[in-house]
Amino acid sequence: MKKFLNAFVKDEDGAVTVDWVVLTAAIVGIAIAVALTIEDGLQAVATDISDGLAAAVTEALT
């Protein structure tokens, strides 16, 4: 039993997994924060593009 406990304490595979989970969570959190920050600007640009395309199609058809 003592041998098993020593091997368990020395095993670092779990620690590496925890590191990757924390790093991934941080990256996802940052990505969500950036997306929420630029959401209004992106919506405005998408509306402008949509309006421009609709005007171009209308002009081309007439």
ZAVEX-250816 format. One record per atom (N, C-alpha, C): residue in three letters; x, y, z; residue number from 1; atom name. Coordinates in Angstrom, 2 decimals, decimal comma, padded with zeros to 5 digits. Atoms other than C-alpha are relative to their C-alpha. Layout:
REM residues N
[site ALA [X Y Z] NUM CA];
...
REM end
This chain:
REM residues 62
[site MET [000,82 -001,19 000,00] 1 N];
[site MET [000,00 000,00 000,00] 1 CA];
[site MET [000,87 001,26 000,00] 1 C];
[site LYS [-000,90 -001,15 -000,07] 2 N];
[site LYS [002,85 002,37 000,82] 2 CA];
[site LYS [000,63 000,27 -001,36] 2 C];
[site LYS [-000,59 -000,13 001,33] 3 N];
[site LYS [004,39 001,71 -002,59] 3 CA];
[site LYS [-001,00 000,69 -000,94] 3 C];
[site PHE [001,05 -000,60 000,83] 4 N];
[site PHE [001,08 002,60 -004,26] 4 CA];
[site PHE [-000,15 001,49 000,30] 4 C];
[site LEU [000,14 -001,41 -000,37] 5 N];
[site LEU [000,77 005,87 -002,31] 5 CA];
[site LEU [001,19 000,83 -000,47] 5 C];
[site ASN [-001,19 -000,72 000,48] 6 N];
[site ASN [004,35 006,88 -003,15] 6 CA];
[site ASN [-000,07 000,21 -001,51] 6 C];
[site ALA [000,12 -000,13 001,45] 7 N];
[site ALA [003,74 006,20 -006,83] 7 CA];
[site ALA [-001,08 001,02 -000,36] 7 C];
[site PHE [001,09 -000,95 000,25] 8 N];
[site PHE [000,48 008,17 -006,70] 8 CA];
[site PHE [000,46 001,44 000,23] 8 C];
[site VAL [-000,48 -001,34 -000,32] 9 N];
[site VAL [002,17 011,19 -005,09] 9 CA];
[site VAL [001,00 000,48 -001,04] 9 C];
[site LYS [-001,02 -000,38 000,97] 10 N];
[site LYS [005,03 011,15 -007,60] 10 CA];
[site LYS [-000,53 000,14 -001,42] 10 C];
[site ASP [000,58 -000,04 001,34] 11 N];
[site ASP [002,76 010,79 -010,64] 11 CA];
[site ASP [-000,42 001,43 -000,34] 11 C];
[site GLU [000,29 -001,38 000,39] 12 N];
[site GLU [002,54 014,14 -012,49] 12 CA];
[site GLU [-000,98 000,10 -001,16] 12 C];
[site ASP [000,93 -000,05 001,14] 13 N];
[site ASP [000,12 013,18 -015,29] 13 CA];
[site ASP [-001,25 000,81 000,33] 13 C];
[site GLY [001,19 -000,75 -000,39] 14 N];
[site GLY [-002,86 014,58 -013,40] 14 CA];
[site GLY [000,26 001,49 000,07] 14 C];
[site ALA [-000,36 -001,41 -000,11] 15 N];
[site ALA [-001,06 017,86 -012,75] 15 CA];
[site ALA [000,07 000,64 -001,39] 15 C];
[site VAL [-000,09 -000,53 001,36] 16 N];
[site VAL [-000,38 018,32 -016,46] 16 CA];
[site VAL [-001,40 000,18 -000,58] 16 C];
[site THR [001,39 -000,10 000,47] 17 N];
[site THR [-004,03 017,66 -017,24] 17 CA];
[site THR [-000,68 001,21 000,60] 17 C];
[site VAL [000,60 -001,17 -000,66] 18 N];
[site VAL [-005,11 020,26 -014,71] 18 CA];
[site VAL [000,54 001,28 -000,63] 18 C];
[site ASP [-000,58 -001,18 000,64] 19 N];
[site ASP [-002,70 022,76 -016,27] 19 CA];
[site ASP [-000,67 000,28 -001,34] 19 C];
[site TRP [000,63 -000,19 001,31] 20 N];
[site TRP [-004,18 022,20 -019,73] 20 CA];
[site TRP [-001,45 000,44 000,14] 20 C];
[site VAL [001,40 -000,40 -000,22] 21 N];
[site VAL [-007,73 022,50 -018,41] 21 CA];
[site VAL [-000,08 001,47 000,40] 21 C];
[site VAL [-000,01 -001,40 -000,44] 22 N];
[site VAL [-006,92 025,79 -016,69] 22 CA];
[site VAL [000,36 000,93 -001,16] 22 C];
[site LEU [-000,39 -000,83 001,14] 23 N];
[site LEU [-005,17 027,19 -019,76] 23 CA];
[site LEU [-001,11 000,08 -001,04] 23 C];
[site THR [001,11 000,01 000,97] 24 N];
[site THR [-008,03 026,14 -022,04] 24 CA];
[site THR [-001,15 000,85 000,50] 24 C];
[site ALA [001,09 -000,82 -000,56] 25 N];
[site ALA [-010,59 027,71 -019,71] 25 CA];
[site ALA [000,34 001,49 -000,09] 25 C];
[site ALA [-000,41 -001,40 000,10] 26 N];
[site ALA [-008,59 030,94 -019,67] 26 CA];
[site ALA [-000,13 000,51 -001,43] 26 C];
[site ILE [000,09 -000,40 001,41] 27 N];
[site ILE [-008,39 031,05 -023,47] 27 CA];
[site ILE [-001,46 000,16 -000,42] 27 C];
[site VAL [001,42 -000,09 000,33] 28 N];
[site VAL [-012,13 030,38 -023,81] 28 CA];
[site VAL [-000,60 001,24 000,65] 28 C];
[site GLY [000,50 -001,20 -000,69] 29 N];
[site GLY [-012,88 033,09 -021,23] 29 CA];
[site GLY [000,41 001,28 -000,69] 29 C];
[site ILE [-000,49 -001,18 000,72] 30 N];
[site ILE [-010,73 035,61 -023,07] 30 CA];
[site ILE [-000,72 000,15 -001,33] 30 C];
[site ALA [000,71 -000,06 001,28] 31 N];
[site ALA [-012,36 034,71 -026,39] 31 CA];
[site ALA [-001,43 000,49 000,17] 31 C];
[site ILE [001,37 -000,46 -000,26] 32 N];
[site ILE [-015,83 035,21 -024,93] 32 CA];
[site ILE [-000,01 001,48 000,35] 32 C];
[site ALA [-000,08 -001,41 -000,36] 33 N];
[site ALA [-014,81 038,55 -023,42] 33 CA];
[site ALA [000,25 000,87 -001,23] 33 C];
[site VAL [-000,28 -000,76 001,23] 34 N];
[site VAL [-013,41 039,73 -026,76] 34 CA];
[site VAL [-001,24 000,03 -000,89] 34 C];
[site ALA [001,20 000,06 000,83] 35 N];
[site ALA [-016,52 038,58 -028,62] 35 CA];
[site ALA [-001,09 000,93 000,53] 35 C];
[site LEU [001,00 -000,88 -000,59] 36 N];
[site LEU [-018,80 040,41 -026,20] 36 CA];
[site LEU [000,38 001,47 -000,15] 36 C];
[site THR [-000,46 -001,38 000,12] 37 N];
[site THR [-016,67 043,54 -026,44] 37 CA];
[site THR [-000,22 000,55 -001,40] 37 C];
[site ILE [000,10 -000,50 001,37] 38 N];
[site ILE [-016,75 043,78 -030,24] 38 CA];
[site ILE [-001,32 -000,36 -000,67] 38 C];
[site GLU [001,27 000,46 000,58] 39 N];
[site GLU [-020,27 042,40 -030,73] 39 CA];
[site GLU [-000,77 001,13 -000,68] 39 C];
[site ASP [000,77 -001,11 000,57] 40 N];
[site ASP [-021,92 045,80 -031,34] 40 CA];
[site ASP [000,64 000,50 -001,30] 40 C];
[site GLY [-000,70 -000,44 001,21] 41 N];
[site GLY [-019,28 046,86 -033,85] 41 CA];
[site GLY [-000,17 -000,99 -001,14] 41 C];
[site LEU [000,18 001,01 001,03] 42 N];
[site LEU [-019,55 043,58 -035,72] 42 CA];
[site LEU [-001,42 000,02 -000,56] 42 C];
[site GLN [001,39 -000,07 000,45] 43 N];
[site GLN [-023,34 043,89 -035,86] 43 CA];
[site GLN [-000,20 001,19 -000,94] 43 C];
[site ALA [000,11 -001,19 000,85] 44 N];
[site ALA [-023,04 047,40 -037,32] 44 CA];
[site ALA [000,63 -000,25 -001,37] 44 C];
[site VAL [-000,68 000,30 001,26] 45 N];
[site VAL [-020,57 046,23 -039,97] 45 CA];
[site VAL [-000,81 -000,99 -000,82] 45 C];
[site ALA [000,81 000,99 000,72] 46 N];
[site ALA [-022,74 043,25 -040,87] 46 CA];
[site ALA [-001,24 000,65 -000,60] 46 C];
[site THR [001,17 -000,72 000,52] 47 N];
[site THR [-025,76 045,55 -041,27] 47 CA];
[site THR [000,39 000,86 -001,19] 47 C];
[site ASP [-000,46 -000,83 001,12] 48 N];
[site ASP [-023,79 047,92 -043,50] 48 CA];
[site ASP [000,27 -000,86 -001,23] 48 C];
[site ILE [-000,29 000,89 001,12] 49 N];
[site ILE [-022,61 045,03 -045,67] 49 CA];
[site ILE [-001,31 -000,52 -000,60] 49 C];
[site SER [001,29 000,49 000,48] 50 N];
[site SER [-026,14 043,63 -045,90] 50 CA];
[site SER [-000,74 001,07 -000,80] 50 C];
[site ASP [000,67 -001,10 000,70] 51 N];
[site ASP [-027,57 047,01 -046,87] 51 CA];
[site ASP [000,69 000,30 -001,34] 51 C];
[site GLY [-000,75 -000,25 001,23] 52 N];
[site GLY [-024,82 047,52 -049,46] 52 CA];
[site GLY [-000,26 -001,07 -001,05] 52 C];
[site LEU [000,28 001,09 000,94] 53 N];
[site LEU [-025,39 044,11 -051,01] 53 CA];
[site LEU [-001,43 000,09 -000,54] 53 C];
[site ALA [001,38 -000,13 000,44] 54 N];
[site ALA [-029,15 044,64 -051,12] 54 CA];
[site ALA [-000,14 001,14 -001,01] 54 C];
[site ALA [000,04 -001,13 000,93] 55 N];
[site ALA [-028,65 048,01 -052,83] 55 CA];
[site ALA [000,64 -000,38 -001,32] 55 C];
[site ALA [-000,68 000,41 001,23] 56 N];
[site ALA [-026,22 046,50 -055,34] 56 CA];
[site ALA [-000,87 -000,96 -000,81] 56 C];
[site VAL [000,86 000,95 000,70] 57 N];
[site VAL [-028,61 043,67 -056,19] 57 CA];
[site VAL [-001,20 000,73 -000,61] 57 C];
[site THR [001,14 -000,77 000,50] 58 N];
[site THR [-031,54 046,08 -056,55] 58 CA];
[site THR [000,42 000,82 -001,22] 58 C];
[site GLU [-000,50 -000,81 001,11] 59 N];
[site GLU [-029,46 048,32 -058,81] 59 CA];
[site GLU [000,30 -000,87 -001,21] 59 C];
[site ALA [-000,35 000,89 001,11] 60 N];
[site ALA [-028,28 045,39 -060,90] 60 CA];
[site ALA [-001,24 -000,54 -000,70] 60 C];
[site LEU [001,21 000,54 000,57] 61 N];
[site LEU [-031,81 044,13 -061,42] 61 CA];
[site LEU [-000,85 001,04 -000,73] 61 C];
[site THR [000,80 -001,04 000,67] 62 N];
[site THR [-033,17 047,48 -062,59] 62 CA];
[site THR [000,72 000,61 -001,17] 62 C];
REM end
